[in-house]
Amino acid sequence: MTGLRQLQRQRVHDAISAAAVSLFLERGFDEVPVTEIAAAAGVSKPTLFKYFPAKEDLVLHRIADHEGEAARMVRQRAAGEEPLEALRRHFLDGLARRDPVTGLNDHPEVVAFHRMVFATPSLAARLFQHISRDELALAEALGEVMDDLTAALLAAQVLAAQRVLARRNWLPLAEGRPLREVEPEAVRAAERAFSLLAIRTG
């Protein structure tokens, strides 16, 4: 019974999210009221807020799914692997998978999704909150193998680098350049970014 209940909750969650993102991409985040999203998803407004406490969460839960990922990569790295190398490898793997969080994904909805987040102040502000929590989690994980100051500095630099790389990957795709041209540039940029971090923290 618990499994069925959880499955039903996930279906409602996904239905609300899909309705919200579709409407937001069609008309703009600030132009769509929550009541319209609830109606499109076939739920009440109070039910919607049980799943998504704030309107911004309707969009950024997709990014929140990655929260704590960097810290997990550090803790789950192979024996003998340096933390920065594990983070570099993970980002490069994300590029190879076309993970939307890396910016290297040319699906029209993904490109439009990034444009909406970057162009909407309330979404950008909420995104910064996610990044701040990620930074604290990564610093804590790094602090298990290095001093606290180095861990805090490296965590901030890694997440800033990934944010810059993601936006640089997304922008040419949004301007219409083909992914096959952008991908090798994205890989070179990632390699350079992590090489610079290695020099600064070595």
Secondary structure, 3 states (H helix, E strand, C coil): CHHHHHHHHHHHHHHHHHHHHHHHHHHCHHHCCHHHHHHHHCCCHHHHHHHCCCCCHHHHHHHHCCCCHHHHHHHCCCCCCCHHHHHHHHHHHHHHHCCHHHCCCCCHHHHHHHHHHHHCHHHHHHHHHHHHHHHHHHHHHHCCCCCHHHHHHHHHHHHHHHHHHHHHHHHHHHCCCCHHHHHHHHHHHHHHHHHHHHHHHC
